[in-house]
Amino acid sequence: MASAEQTLDLGKASTWSSMRGSGDIPLRKLIKALLAISLGTIIEWYDFTIYTQLSKTLGKVFFPSHDPAMQALSFWGVFFVGYISRPAGAVLFGHLGDTRGRSRCLLISVLVMGIPT
């Protein structure tokens, strides 16, 4: 296992090094960030997978209709909105994070997701 003093040198040409002024990132911090990012992505895609696998049941329960085609369109329309929200949110919160501060944007995005739940 790597020690806390080990670093990963990204070089002077990378965006990360130009933002920090140095090309060194502690290896432990990098691994922790990669694990957090991976876990978040796995949970998000698991959610999408479960939603699609339960399409027939969820369509009947939440989109009752006499027309099966309309029921399916309603179901997949909601899926589309959820799918397209990720890049739209990234553009919006990326800009706001750069101009207003990332911690504030993180708090707002967590509240926007958590309050309706």
TORSEBA-852269 format. One record per atom (N, C-alpha, C, O): residue number from 1; residue in one letter; atom name; x, y, z. Coordinates in steps of 0.2 Angstrom, whole numbers, plus 5000, padded with zeros to 4 digits. Example, Ala and Ser with C-alpha at 12.3 -4.5 7.8 and 13.67 -1.06 7.14 Angstrom:
// TORSEBA-852269
+------+------+------+------+------+------+
| resi | resn | name |   xx |   yy |   zz |
+------+------+------+------+------+------+
|    1 |    A |    N | 5066 | 4972 | 5039 |
|    1 |    A |   CA | 5062 | 4978 | 5039 |
|    1 |    A |    C | 5066 | 4984 | 5039 |
|    1 |    A |    O | 5071 | 4983 | 5042 |
|    2 |    S |    N | 5064 | 4989 | 5035 |
|    2 |    S |   CA | 5068 | 4995 | 5036 |
|    2 |    S |    C | 5064 | 5000 | 5039 |
|    2 |    S |    O | 5067 | 5006 | 5040 |
+------+------+------+------+------+------+
END
This chain:
// TORSEBA-852269
+------+------+------+------+------+------+
| resi | resn | name |   xx |   yy |   zz |
+------+------+------+------+------+------+
|    1 |    M |    N | 5004 | 4994 | 5000 |
|    1 |    M |   CA | 5000 | 5000 | 5000 |
|    1 |    M |    C | 5004 | 5006 | 5000 |
|    1 |    M |    O | 5010 | 5006 | 5003 |
|    2 |    A |    N | 5002 | 5011 | 4997 |
|    2 |    A |   CA | 5006 | 5018 | 4996 |
|    2 |    A |    C | 5006 | 5022 | 5003 |
|    2 |    A |    O | 5001 | 5022 | 5006 |
|    3 |    S |    N | 5011 | 5025 | 5004 |
|    3 |    S |   CA | 5011 | 5029 | 5010 |
|    3 |    S |    C | 5008 | 5036 | 5009 |
|    3 |    S |    O | 5007 | 5038 | 5003 |
|    4 |    A |    N | 5007 | 5039 | 5014 |
|    4 |    A |   CA | 5003 | 5046 | 5013 |
|    4 |    A |    C | 5008 | 5051 | 5010 |
|    4 |    A |    O | 5005 | 5056 | 5007 |
|    5 |    E |    N | 5014 | 5050 | 5010 |
|    5 |    E |   CA | 5019 | 5055 | 5008 |
|    5 |    E |    C | 5020 | 5054 | 5000 |
|    5 |    E |    O | 5022 | 5059 | 4997 |
|    6 |    Q |    N | 5018 | 5048 | 4997 |
|    6 |    Q |   CA | 5019 | 5047 | 4990 |
|    6 |    Q |    C | 5014 | 5052 | 4986 |
|    6 |    Q |    O | 5008 | 5053 | 4988 |
|    7 |    T |    N | 5016 | 5054 | 4981 |
|    7 |    T |   CA | 5012 | 5059 | 4977 |
|    7 |    T |    C | 5012 | 5056 | 4969 |
|    7 |    T |    O | 5017 | 5052 | 4967 |
|    8 |    L |    N | 5008 | 5059 | 4966 |
|    8 |    L |   CA | 5007 | 5058 | 4959 |
|    8 |    L |    C | 5009 | 5064 | 4955 |
|    8 |    L |    O | 5005 | 5069 | 4956 |
|    9 |    D |    N | 5014 | 5064 | 4951 |
|    9 |    D |   CA | 5016 | 5070 | 4947 |
|    9 |    D |    C | 5012 | 5070 | 4941 |
|    9 |    D |    O | 5013 | 5066 | 4936 |
|   10 |    L |    N | 5008 | 5075 | 4940 |
|   10 |    L |   CA | 5004 | 5076 | 4933 |
|   10 |    L |    C | 5008 | 5080 | 4928 |
|   10 |    L |    O | 5006 | 5081 | 4923 |
|   11 |    G |    N | 5013 | 5083 | 4930 |
|   11 |    G |   CA | 5017 | 5088 | 4925 |
|   11 |    G |    C | 5014 | 5095 | 4925 |
|   11 |    G |    O | 5009 | 5096 | 4928 |
|   12 |    K |    N | 5018 | 5099 | 4922 |
|   12 |    K |   CA | 5016 | 5106 | 4922 |
|   12 |    K |    C | 5011 | 5108 | 4917 |
|   12 |    K |    O | 5008 | 5113 | 4917 |
|   13 |    A |    N | 5010 | 5104 | 4912 |
|   13 |    A |   CA | 5005 | 5105 | 4907 |
|   13 |    A |    C | 4998 | 5104 | 4908 |
|   13 |    A |    O | 4993 | 5106 | 4905 |
|   14 |    S |    N | 4997 | 5100 | 4914 |
|   14 |    S |   CA | 4990 | 5098 | 4915 |
|   14 |    S |    C | 4986 | 5104 | 4918 |
|   14 |    S |    O | 4989 | 5109 | 4921 |
|   15 |    T |    N | 4979 | 5104 | 4918 |
|   15 |    T |   CA | 4975 | 5109 | 4920 |
|   15 |    T |    C | 4975 | 5109 | 4928 |
|   15 |    T |    O | 4975 | 5114 | 4931 |
|   16 |    W |    N | 4976 | 5103 | 4931 |
|   16 |    W |   CA | 4976 | 5103 | 4938 |
|   16 |    W |    C | 4982 | 5106 | 4941 |
|   16 |    W |    O | 4982 | 5110 | 4946 |
|   17 |    S |    N | 4988 | 5105 | 4938 |
|   17 |    S |   CA | 4994 | 5108 | 4940 |
|   17 |    S |    C | 4994 | 5116 | 4940 |
|   17 |    S |    O | 4996 | 5119 | 4944 |
|   18 |    S |    N | 4991 | 5118 | 4934 |
|   18 |    S |   CA | 4990 | 5125 | 4933 |
|   18 |    S |    C | 4986 | 5129 | 4938 |
|   18 |    S |    O | 4986 | 5134 | 4940 |
|   19 |    M |    N | 4981 | 5125 | 4941 |
|   19 |    M |   CA | 4976 | 5128 | 4946 |
|   19 |    M |    C | 4979 | 5128 | 4953 |
|   19 |    M |    O | 4978 | 5132 | 4956 |
|   20 |    R |    N | 4983 | 5123 | 4954 |
|   20 |    R |   CA | 4986 | 5122 | 4961 |
|   20 |    R |    C | 4993 | 5125 | 4961 |
|   20 |    R |    O | 4995 | 5126 | 4967 |
|   21 |    G |    N | 4996 | 5126 | 4956 |
|   21 |    G |   CA | 5003 | 5129 | 4956 |
|   21 |    G |    C | 5008 | 5124 | 4957 |
|   21 |    G |    O | 5014 | 5125 | 4956 |
|   22 |    S |    N | 5006 | 5118 | 4958 |
|   22 |    S |   CA | 5011 | 5112 | 4958 |
|   22 |    S |    C | 5008 | 5106 | 4955 |
|   22 |    S |    O | 5002 | 5105 | 4955 |
|   23 |    G |    N | 5012 | 5102 | 4953 |
|   23 |    G |   CA | 5010 | 5096 | 4949 |
|   23 |    G |    C | 5009 | 5090 | 4954 |
|   23 |    G |    O | 5007 | 5084 | 4951 |
|   24 |    D |    N | 5010 | 5091 | 4960 |
|   24 |    D |   CA | 5009 | 5085 | 4965 |
|   24 |    D |    C | 5003 | 5084 | 4968 |
|   24 |    D |    O | 5000 | 5089 | 4971 |
|   25 |    I |    N | 5000 | 5078 | 4968 |
|   25 |    I |   CA | 4993 | 5077 | 4972 |
|   25 |    I |    C | 4995 | 5071 | 4976 |
|   25 |    I |    O | 4998 | 5066 | 4974 |
|   26 |    P |    N | 4993 | 5071 | 4983 |
|   26 |    P |   CA | 4995 | 5065 | 4987 |
|   26 |    P |    C | 4991 | 5059 | 4984 |
|   26 |    P |    O | 4985 | 5060 | 4983 |
|   27 |    L |    N | 4994 | 5054 | 4984 |
|   27 |    L |   CA | 4991 | 5048 | 4981 |
|   27 |    L |    C | 4985 | 5045 | 4985 |
|   27 |    L |    O | 4980 | 5043 | 4982 |
|   28 |    R |    N | 4985 | 5046 | 4992 |
|   28 |    R |   CA | 4980 | 5044 | 4996 |
|   28 |    R |    C | 4973 | 5048 | 4994 |
|   28 |    R |    O | 4968 | 5046 | 4994 |
|   29 |    K |    N | 4974 | 5055 | 4993 |
|   29 |    K |   CA | 4969 | 5059 | 4992 |
|   29 |    K |    C | 4966 | 5058 | 4985 |
|   29 |    K |    O | 4960 | 5058 | 4984 |
|   30 |    L |    N | 4970 | 5056 | 4980 |
|   30 |    L |   CA | 4968 | 5054 | 4973 |
|   30 |    L |    C | 4964 | 5048 | 4974 |
|   30 |    L |    O | 4959 | 5048 | 4970 |
|   31 |    I |    N | 4966 | 5043 | 4977 |
|   31 |    I |   CA | 4963 | 5037 | 4978 |
|   31 |    I |    C | 4956 | 5038 | 4981 |
|   31 |    I |    O | 4951 | 5035 | 4979 |
|   32 |    K |    N | 4956 | 5042 | 4986 |
|   32 |    K |   CA | 4950 | 5043 | 4990 |
|   32 |    K |    C | 4945 | 5047 | 4985 |
|   32 |    K |    O | 4939 | 5045 | 4985 |
|   33 |    A |    N | 4947 | 5051 | 4981 |
|   33 |    A |   CA | 4943 | 5055 | 4977 |
|   33 |    A |    C | 4940 | 5050 | 4971 |
|   33 |    A |    O | 4934 | 5051 | 4970 |
|   34 |    L |    N | 4944 | 5046 | 4969 |
|   34 |    L |   CA | 4942 | 5041 | 4963 |
|   34 |    L |    C | 4937 | 5036 | 4966 |
|   34 |    L |    O | 4932 | 5035 | 4963 |
|   35 |    L |    N | 4938 | 5034 | 4972 |
|   35 |    L |   CA | 4933 | 5029 | 4975 |
|   35 |    L |    C | 4926 | 5033 | 4976 |
|   35 |    L |    O | 4921 | 5030 | 4975 |
|   36 |    A |    N | 4926 | 5039 | 4979 |
|   36 |    A |   CA | 4920 | 5043 | 4980 |
|   36 |    A |    C | 4916 | 5044 | 4973 |
|   36 |    A |    O | 4910 | 5043 | 4973 |
|   37 |    I |    N | 4920 | 5046 | 4968 |
|   37 |    I |   CA | 4917 | 5047 | 4961 |
|   37 |    I |    C | 4914 | 5040 | 4959 |
|   37 |    I |    O | 4909 | 5040 | 4956 |
|   38 |    S |    N | 4918 | 5035 | 4959 |
|   38 |    S |   CA | 4916 | 5028 | 4957 |
|   38 |    S |    C | 4909 | 5026 | 4960 |
|   38 |    S |    O | 4905 | 5024 | 4957 |
|   39 |    L |    N | 4909 | 5027 | 4967 |
|   39 |    L |   CA | 4903 | 5025 | 4971 |
|   39 |    L |    C | 4897 | 5029 | 4969 |
|   39 |    L |    O | 4892 | 5026 | 4968 |
|   40 |    G |    N | 4898 | 5035 | 4968 |
|   40 |    G |   CA | 4892 | 5040 | 4966 |
|   40 |    G |    C | 4890 | 5038 | 4959 |
|   40 |    G |    O | 4884 | 5037 | 4958 |
|   41 |    T |    N | 4894 | 5036 | 4954 |
|   41 |    T |   CA | 4892 | 5034 | 4948 |
|   41 |    T |    C | 4889 | 5027 | 4948 |
|   41 |    T |    O | 4884 | 5026 | 4944 |
|   42 |    I |    N | 4891 | 5023 | 4952 |
|   42 |    I |   CA | 4888 | 5016 | 4952 |
|   42 |    I |    C | 4881 | 5016 | 4955 |
|   42 |    I |    O | 4877 | 5013 | 4952 |
|   43 |    I |    N | 4880 | 5020 | 4960 |
|   43 |    I |   CA | 4874 | 5021 | 4963 |
|   43 |    I |    C | 4869 | 5024 | 4958 |
|   43 |    I |    O | 4863 | 5022 | 4957 |
|   44 |    E |    N | 4871 | 5029 | 4954 |
|   44 |    E |   CA | 4867 | 5033 | 4949 |
|   44 |    E |    C | 4865 | 5028 | 4944 |
|   44 |    E |    O | 4859 | 5028 | 4942 |
|   45 |    W |    N | 4870 | 5024 | 4941 |
|   45 |    W |   CA | 4868 | 5020 | 4936 |
|   45 |    W |    C | 4864 | 5014 | 4938 |
|   45 |    W |    O | 4860 | 5011 | 4935 |
|   46 |    Y |    N | 4865 | 5012 | 4945 |
|   46 |    Y |   CA | 4861 | 5006 | 4948 |
|   46 |    Y |    C | 4853 | 5009 | 4948 |
|   46 |    Y |    O | 4849 | 5005 | 4946 |
|   47 |    D |    N | 4852 | 5015 | 4950 |
|   47 |    D |   CA | 4846 | 5018 | 4950 |
|   47 |    D |    C | 4843 | 5018 | 4943 |
|   47 |    D |    O | 4837 | 5016 | 4942 |
|   48 |    F |    N | 4846 | 5020 | 4938 |
|   48 |    F |   CA | 4843 | 5020 | 4931 |
|   48 |    F |    C | 4842 | 5013 | 4929 |
|   48 |    F |    O | 4837 | 5012 | 4926 |
|   49 |    T |    N | 4846 | 5008 | 4931 |
|   49 |    T |   CA | 4845 | 5001 | 4929 |
|   49 |    T |    C | 4839 | 4998 | 4932 |
|   49 |    T |    O | 4835 | 4995 | 4929 |
|   50 |    I |    N | 4838 | 4999 | 4938 |
|   50 |    I |   CA | 4832 | 4997 | 4942 |
|   50 |    I |    C | 4826 | 5000 | 4939 |
|   50 |    I |    O | 4821 | 4997 | 4938 |
|   51 |    Y |    N | 4826 | 5007 | 4937 |
|   51 |    Y |   CA | 4820 | 5010 | 4934 |
|   51 |    Y |    C | 4818 | 5007 | 4928 |
|   51 |    Y |    O | 4812 | 5006 | 4926 |
|   52 |    T |    N | 4823 | 5005 | 4923 |
|   52 |    T |   CA | 4822 | 5002 | 4917 |
|   52 |    T |    C | 4819 | 4995 | 4918 |
|   52 |    T |    O | 4815 | 4993 | 4914 |
|   53 |    Q |    N | 4822 | 4991 | 4922 |
|   53 |    Q |   CA | 4820 | 4984 | 4923 |
|   53 |    Q |    C | 4813 | 4984 | 4926 |
|   53 |    Q |    O | 4810 | 4979 | 4924 |
|   54 |    L |    N | 4811 | 4989 | 4929 |
|   54 |    L |   CA | 4804 | 4988 | 4932 |
|   54 |    L |    C | 4799 | 4993 | 4928 |
|   54 |    L |    O | 4794 | 4995 | 4931 |
|   55 |    S |    N | 4801 | 4994 | 4922 |
|   55 |    S |   CA | 4797 | 4998 | 4917 |
|   55 |    S |    C | 4789 | 4996 | 4917 |
|   55 |    S |    O | 4785 | 5000 | 4917 |
|   56 |    K |    N | 4788 | 4989 | 4916 |
|   56 |    K |   CA | 4781 | 4987 | 4915 |
|   56 |    K |    C | 4777 | 4988 | 4922 |
|   56 |    K |    O | 4772 | 4990 | 4921 |
|   57 |    T |    N | 4780 | 4986 | 4927 |
|   57 |    T |   CA | 4777 | 4987 | 4934 |
|   57 |    T |    C | 4776 | 4994 | 4935 |
|   57 |    T |    O | 4770 | 4997 | 4937 |
|   58 |    L |    N | 4781 | 4998 | 4935 |
|   58 |    L |   CA | 4780 | 5005 | 4937 |
|   58 |    L |    C | 4776 | 5009 | 4932 |
|   58 |    L |    O | 4772 | 5014 | 4934 |
|   59 |    G |    N | 4776 | 5007 | 4925 |
|   59 |    G |   CA | 4771 | 5010 | 4921 |
|   59 |    G |    C | 4764 | 5009 | 4922 |
|   59 |    G |    O | 4760 | 5014 | 4922 |
|   60 |    K |    N | 4762 | 5003 | 4925 |
|   60 |    K |   CA | 4755 | 5002 | 4927 |
|   60 |    K |    C | 4753 | 5005 | 4933 |
|   60 |    K |    O | 4748 | 5008 | 4934 |
|   61 |    V |    N | 4758 | 5006 | 4938 |
|   61 |    V |   CA | 4756 | 5009 | 4944 |
|   61 |    V |    C | 4756 | 5017 | 4944 |
|   61 |    V |    O | 4751 | 5020 | 4946 |
|   62 |    F |    N | 4761 | 5020 | 4940 |
|   62 |    F |   CA | 4762 | 5027 | 4940 |
|   62 |    F |    C | 4759 | 5030 | 4934 |
|   62 |    F |    O | 4758 | 5036 | 4934 |
|   63 |    F |    N | 4758 | 5027 | 4929 |
|   63 |    F |   CA | 4755 | 5030 | 4923 |
|   63 |    F |    C | 4749 | 5026 | 4920 |
|   63 |    F |    O | 4750 | 5023 | 4914 |
|   64 |    P |    N | 4744 | 5025 | 4924 |
|   64 |    P |   CA | 4738 | 5021 | 4922 |
|   64 |    P |    C | 4735 | 5024 | 4915 |
|   64 |    P |    O | 4734 | 5030 | 4915 |
|   65 |    S |    N | 4734 | 5020 | 4910 |
|   65 |    S |   CA | 4731 | 5022 | 4904 |
|   65 |    S |    C | 4728 | 5016 | 4901 |
|   65 |    S |    O | 4731 | 5010 | 4902 |
|   66 |    H |    N | 4723 | 5017 | 4897 |
|   66 |    H |   CA | 4720 | 5012 | 4893 |
|   66 |    H |    C | 4724 | 5010 | 4887 |
|   66 |    H |    O | 4724 | 5005 | 4884 |
|   67 |    D |    N | 4729 | 5015 | 4885 |
|   67 |    D |   CA | 4733 | 5014 | 4879 |
|   67 |    D |    C | 4740 | 5012 | 4881 |
|   67 |    D |    O | 4744 | 5016 | 4884 |
|   68 |    P |    N | 4742 | 5006 | 4880 |
|   68 |    P |   CA | 4749 | 5004 | 4882 |
|   68 |    P |    C | 4755 | 5008 | 4879 |
|   68 |    P |    O | 4760 | 5009 | 4882 |
|   69 |    A |    N | 4754 | 5011 | 4873 |
|   69 |    A |   CA | 4759 | 5015 | 4870 |
|   69 |    A |    C | 4760 | 5021 | 4873 |
|   69 |    A |    O | 4765 | 5024 | 4874 |
|   70 |    M |    N | 4754 | 5024 | 4875 |
|   70 |    M |   CA | 4754 | 5031 | 4879 |
|   70 |    M |    C | 4758 | 5030 | 4886 |
|   70 |    M |    O | 4761 | 5034 | 4888 |
|   71 |    Q |    N | 4756 | 5024 | 4889 |
|   71 |    Q |   CA | 4759 | 5022 | 4895 |
|   71 |    Q |    C | 4767 | 5022 | 4895 |
|   71 |    Q |    O | 4770 | 5024 | 4899 |
|   72 |    A |    N | 4769 | 5018 | 4890 |
|   72 |    A |   CA | 4776 | 5017 | 4889 |
|   72 |    A |    C | 4779 | 5024 | 4887 |
|   72 |    A |    O | 4785 | 5025 | 4889 |
|   73 |    L |    N | 4776 | 5028 | 4883 |
|   73 |    L |   CA | 4779 | 5035 | 4881 |
|   73 |    L |    C | 4780 | 5039 | 4888 |
|   73 |    L |    O | 4785 | 5043 | 4888 |
|   74 |    S |    N | 4775 | 5039 | 4892 |
|   74 |    S |   CA | 4775 | 5043 | 4898 |
|   74 |    S |    C | 4781 | 5040 | 4903 |
|   74 |    S |    O | 4785 | 5044 | 4905 |
|   75 |    F |    N | 4781 | 5034 | 4903 |
|   75 |    F |   CA | 4787 | 5031 | 4907 |
|   75 |    F |    C | 4794 | 5033 | 4904 |
|   75 |    F |    O | 4798 | 5035 | 4908 |
|   76 |    W |    N | 4795 | 5032 | 4898 |
|   76 |    W |   CA | 4801 | 5033 | 4895 |
|   76 |    W |    C | 4802 | 5041 | 4895 |
|   76 |    W |    O | 4808 | 5043 | 4895 |
|   77 |    G |    N | 4797 | 5045 | 4895 |
|   77 |    G |   CA | 4798 | 5052 | 4895 |
|   77 |    G |    C | 4801 | 5054 | 4902 |
|   77 |    G |    O | 4805 | 5059 | 4902 |
|   78 |    V |    N | 4798 | 5051 | 4907 |
|   78 |    V |   CA | 4801 | 5053 | 4914 |
|   78 |    V |    C | 4808 | 5050 | 4914 |
|   78 |    V |    O | 4813 | 5054 | 4917 |
|   79 |    F |    N | 4810 | 5045 | 4911 |
|   79 |    F |   CA | 4817 | 5042 | 4911 |
|   79 |    F |    C | 4821 | 5047 | 4907 |
|   79 |    F |    O | 4827 | 5049 | 4909 |
|   80 |    F |    N | 4819 | 5050 | 4902 |
|   80 |    F |   CA | 4823 | 5054 | 4898 |
|   80 |    F |    C | 4824 | 5061 | 4901 |
|   80 |    F |    O | 4830 | 5063 | 4901 |
|   81 |    V |    N | 4819 | 5063 | 4905 |
|   81 |    V |   CA | 4820 | 5069 | 4909 |
|   81 |    V |    C | 4826 | 5068 | 4914 |
|   81 |    V |    O | 4830 | 5072 | 4915 |
|   82 |    G |    N | 4826 | 5062 | 4918 |
|   82 |    G |   CA | 4831 | 5061 | 4923 |
|   82 |    G |    C | 4838 | 5060 | 4919 |
|   82 |    G |    O | 4843 | 5062 | 4922 |
|   83 |    Y |    N | 4838 | 5057 | 4913 |
|   83 |    Y |   CA | 4844 | 5056 | 4910 |
|   83 |    Y |    C | 4847 | 5062 | 4908 |
|   83 |    Y |    O | 4853 | 5063 | 4908 |
|   84 |    I |    N | 4843 | 5067 | 4905 |
|   84 |    I |   CA | 4846 | 5073 | 4902 |
|   84 |    I |    C | 4847 | 5078 | 4908 |
|   84 |    I |    O | 4851 | 5083 | 4907 |
|   85 |    S |    N | 4845 | 5077 | 4914 |
|   85 |    S |   CA | 4846 | 5082 | 4919 |
|   85 |    S |    C | 4853 | 5082 | 4922 |
|   85 |    S |    O | 4855 | 5087 | 4924 |
|   86 |    R |    N | 4856 | 5076 | 4921 |
|   86 |    R |   CA | 4863 | 5076 | 4923 |
|   86 |    R |    C | 4868 | 5081 | 4920 |
|   86 |    R |    O | 4871 | 5085 | 4923 |
|   87 |    P |    N | 4868 | 5080 | 4913 |
|   87 |    P |   CA | 4873 | 5085 | 4909 |
|   87 |    P |    C | 4870 | 5092 | 4910 |
|   87 |    P |    O | 4874 | 5097 | 4910 |
|   88 |    A |    N | 4863 | 5094 | 4910 |
|   88 |    A |   CA | 4861 | 5100 | 4911 |
|   88 |    A |    C | 4863 | 5103 | 4918 |
|   88 |    A |    O | 4865 | 5109 | 4918 |
|   89 |    G |    N | 4862 | 5099 | 4923 |
|   89 |    G |   CA | 4864 | 5101 | 4930 |
|   89 |    G |    C | 4872 | 5102 | 4930 |
|   89 |    G |    O | 4874 | 5107 | 4934 |
|   90 |    A |    N | 4876 | 5098 | 4927 |
|   90 |    A |   CA | 4883 | 5099 | 4927 |
|   90 |    A |    C | 4885 | 5106 | 4924 |
|   90 |    A |    O | 4889 | 5109 | 4926 |
|   91 |    V |    N | 4882 | 5108 | 4918 |
|   91 |    V |   CA | 4883 | 5114 | 4915 |
|   91 |    V |    C | 4881 | 5120 | 4920 |
|   91 |    V |    O | 4885 | 5125 | 4921 |
|   92 |    L |    N | 4875 | 5119 | 4923 |
|   92 |    L |   CA | 4873 | 5125 | 4927 |
|   92 |    L |    C | 4877 | 5125 | 4933 |
|   92 |    L |    O | 4879 | 5131 | 4935 |
|   93 |    F |    N | 4878 | 5120 | 4937 |
|   93 |    F |   CA | 4881 | 5120 | 4943 |
|   93 |    F |    C | 4889 | 5121 | 4942 |
|   93 |    F |    O | 4892 | 5123 | 4947 |
|   94 |    G |    N | 4891 | 5119 | 4936 |
|   94 |    G |   CA | 4898 | 5120 | 4935 |
|   94 |    G |    C | 4900 | 5127 | 4934 |
|   94 |    G |    O | 4905 | 5130 | 4937 |
|   95 |    H |    N | 4895 | 5131 | 4931 |
|   95 |    H |   CA | 4896 | 5138 | 4930 |
|   95 |    H |    C | 4895 | 5141 | 4937 |
|   95 |    H |    O | 4899 | 5146 | 4939 |
|   96 |    L |    N | 4890 | 5140 | 4940 |
|   96 |    L |   CA | 4889 | 5143 | 4947 |
|   96 |    L |    C | 4894 | 5141 | 4952 |
|   96 |    L |    O | 4896 | 5145 | 4956 |
|   97 |    G |    N | 4897 | 5135 | 4951 |
|   97 |    G |   CA | 4903 | 5133 | 4956 |
|   97 |    G |    C | 4909 | 5137 | 4954 |
|   97 |    G |    O | 4912 | 5139 | 4959 |
|   98 |    D |    N | 4910 | 5139 | 4948 |
|   98 |    D |   CA | 4916 | 5143 | 4946 |
|   98 |    D |    C | 4915 | 5150 | 4948 |
|   98 |    D |    O | 4920 | 5153 | 4950 |
|   99 |    T |    N | 4909 | 5152 | 4948 |
|   99 |    T |   CA | 4908 | 5160 | 4950 |
|   99 |    T |    C | 4906 | 5161 | 4957 |
|   99 |    T |    O | 4908 | 5166 | 4959 |
|  100 |    R |    N | 4902 | 5156 | 4960 |
|  100 |    R |   CA | 4900 | 5158 | 4967 |
|  100 |    R |    C | 4903 | 5154 | 4972 |
|  100 |    R |    O | 4902 | 5155 | 4978 |
|  101 |    G |    N | 4906 | 5148 | 4970 |
|  101 |    G |   CA | 4909 | 5144 | 4975 |
|  101 |    G |    C | 4906 | 5137 | 4975 |
|  101 |    G |    O | 4900 | 5136 | 4975 |
|  102 |    R |    N | 4911 | 5132 | 4975 |
|  102 |    R |   CA | 4909 | 5125 | 4974 |
|  102 |    R |    C | 4905 | 5122 | 4980 |
|  102 |    R |    O | 4901 | 5118 | 4980 |
|  103 |    S |    N | 4907 | 5125 | 4986 |
|  103 |    S |   CA | 4904 | 5122 | 4992 |
|  103 |    S |    C | 4896 | 5124 | 4993 |
|  103 |    S |    O | 4892 | 5120 | 4995 |
|  104 |    R |    N | 4895 | 5130 | 4991 |
|  104 |    R |   CA | 4888 | 5133 | 4990 |
|  104 |    R |    C | 4884 | 5129 | 4985 |
|  104 |    R |    O | 4878 | 5127 | 4987 |
|  105 |    C |    N | 4887 | 5127 | 4979 |
|  105 |    C |   CA | 4883 | 5124 | 4974 |
|  105 |    C |    C | 4882 | 5116 | 4976 |
|  105 |    C |    O | 4877 | 5113 | 4975 |
|  106 |    L |    N | 4887 | 5113 | 4980 |
|  106 |    L |   CA | 4886 | 5107 | 4982 |
|  106 |    L |    C | 4880 | 5106 | 4987 |
|  106 |    L |    O | 4876 | 5102 | 4987 |
|  107 |    L |    N | 4880 | 5111 | 4992 |
|  107 |    L |   CA | 4875 | 5112 | 4997 |
|  107 |    L |    C | 4868 | 5112 | 4993 |
|  107 |    L |    O | 4863 | 5109 | 4995 |
|  108 |    I |    N | 4868 | 5117 | 4988 |
|  108 |    I |   CA | 4861 | 5118 | 4985 |
|  108 |    I |    C | 4859 | 5112 | 4981 |
|  108 |    I |    O | 4853 | 5110 | 4981 |
|  109 |    S |    N | 4864 | 5108 | 4977 |
|  109 |    S |   CA | 4862 | 5102 | 4974 |
|  109 |    S |    C | 4860 | 5097 | 4978 |
|  109 |    S |    O | 4855 | 5093 | 4976 |
|  110 |    V |    N | 4863 | 5096 | 4984 |
|  110 |    V |   CA | 4861 | 5091 | 4989 |
|  110 |    V |    C | 4854 | 5092 | 4991 |
|  110 |    V |    O | 4850 | 5088 | 4992 |
|  111 |    L |    N | 4853 | 5099 | 4993 |
|  111 |    L |   CA | 4846 | 5100 | 4995 |
|  111 |    L |    C | 4841 | 5100 | 4990 |
|  111 |    L |    O | 4835 | 5097 | 4991 |
|  112 |    V |    N | 4842 | 5101 | 4984 |
|  112 |    V |   CA | 4837 | 5101 | 4978 |
|  112 |    V |    C | 4836 | 5093 | 4977 |
|  112 |    V |    O | 4830 | 5092 | 4975 |
|  113 |    M |    N | 4840 | 5089 | 4978 |
|  113 |    M |   CA | 4839 | 5082 | 4977 |
|  113 |    M |    C | 4836 | 5079 | 4984 |
|  113 |    M |    O | 4832 | 5074 | 4983 |
|  114 |    G |    N | 4838 | 5081 | 4989 |
|  114 |    G |   CA | 4835 | 5078 | 4996 |
|  114 |    G |    C | 4828 | 5080 | 4998 |
|  114 |    G |    O | 4825 | 5076 | 5001 |
|  115 |    I |    N | 4827 | 5087 | 4997 |
|  115 |    I |   CA | 4820 | 5089 | 5000 |
|  115 |    I |    C | 4814 | 5086 | 4996 |
|  115 |    I |    O | 4810 | 5084 | 5000 |
|  116 |    P |    N | 4814 | 5085 | 4990 |
|  116 |    P |   CA | 4808 | 5081 | 4987 |
|  116 |    P |    C | 4808 | 5074 | 4990 |
|  116 |    P |    O | 4802 | 5071 | 4990 |
|  117 |    T |    N | 4814 | 5071 | 4991 |
|  117 |    T |   CA | 4814 | 5064 | 4993 |
|  117 |    T |    C | 4811 | 5063 | 5000 |
|  117 |    T |    O | 4810 | 5058 | 5003 |
+------+------+------+------+------+------+
END
